[in-house]
Amino acid sequence: MAKQTVLDIKNLKNVRVLVRVDFNVPLDDKQKITDDTRIRAAVPTIKYLADQGAKVILVSHLGRPKAGPDDKLRLAPVAVRLKELLGKPVAYVKDCIGPEVEAAVAKLNNGDVLLLENVRFYKEEEKNDPAFAKKLAALADVYVNDAFGTAHRAHASTEGVTKYLKGYAGFLMEKEIKFLGQLLENPARPFVAILGGAKISGKIDVIENLLSKVNTLIIGGGMAYTFFKARGVEVGKSLVEADKIELAKEILKKAIDRGVPLMLPIDHIVADKFDANAEAKTVTRAGIPAEWQGMDIGPETITKFGHAIKKAKTIFWNGPMGVFEFDKFSKGTTAIAKMVAEATGRGAVSVIGGGDSVAAVEKAGLADKMTHISTGGGASLEFVEGKVLPGIACLQDK
């Protein structure tokens, strides 16, 4: 799925480039950015375009505005942080279409950067309204999408604008397509997938697609208990999706039919309640006592999963192994993060698939030890499911 990138745009000097970025960053009560990872991720594309003499017009969403403009969801703090990261002025306008925006674009010199206001202040954005998309597109000569985290949405600023402008991938988008595509098309083997998190429901298609690709599938976290229930193993008060037990049985059977080892925990750290300071103990695979609930994988499981991870040449990881937000129950997730980092150090390709797994890897201080950390939670999962993402499909093919 090779797409043309910013490097394929000939002569950017004096060209107005509309760049869809993902500046959906967390803000505290004082409108201060608490994590600028997404802004930093977009800098290489923005810097390249500006250095080539383009007039760079940035468009992004922030949060979920309910009804039009919301002062708590304005992009002004992002403009300030981006100016610091680029080391040059970043103009900012309090709208994304209309006369004020057109005037700001007209003032741009070659190499200038302009940040438009939160595109979701207009309900037409998420509706992919053609008239709204046309107004956005009219601001520029060419379009670049560097917002992989929104590529699974067919919105005006991610898909609609390409009806009026040629679309290219930014460097971040290119990297996501490369590493996630490699998982599905040509992974070095053995290929091990590690899936965790609370529920099976959001990962059914991922599991089913991966079963035809991987050599080993490891399942931990809350979703493991639905599989145990499907096997008739007692799980106490652990999280179980009762309506997914039959599905779990089907997945277990498919794994056997395909000869793919599906590894589940063999011991558990359990707690008497869902609390950071709950009483905890280790129990074996025989079952979890009635009044207890699984909170993390146990030491024997860490060792067992470790054997598969150590042999892996390709690793995809999405979802923590336990309630990693509570330090007491983060040991399993941290141990897996260390093992994946060590495997990467030995030459394995490791792809961390967005969401909580990224937070876990960063909490463990191992983010820079992984091959690729995806910036899109839902988008990376849908990509690995084998779905066509509208924000990628609409870009120019190589």
Secondary structure, DSSP 4 states (H G I P E B T S, - for coil): --B-BGGGS---TT-EEEEE------B-TTS-BS--HHHHHHHHHHHHHHHTT-EEEEE---S--SSS--GGG-SHHHHHHHHHHHTS--EE-S-SSSHHHHHHHHTPPTT-EEE---GGGSTTTTTT-HHHHHHHHTT-SEEEE--GGGTTS--TTTTGGGGTS-EEE-HHHHHHHHHHHHHHH---SSEEEEE-SS-SGGGHHHHHHHHTT-SEEEE-STTHHHHHHHTT--BTT----GGGHHHHHHHHHHHHHHT--EE--SEEEEESSSSTT--EEEEETT-B-TT-EEEEE-HHHHHHHHHHHHH-SEEEEES-SS-TTSGGG-HHHHHHHHHHHHHHHTT-EEEE-STHHHHHHHHTT-GGGSSEE-S-HHHHHHHHTTPPPHHHHTSPB-
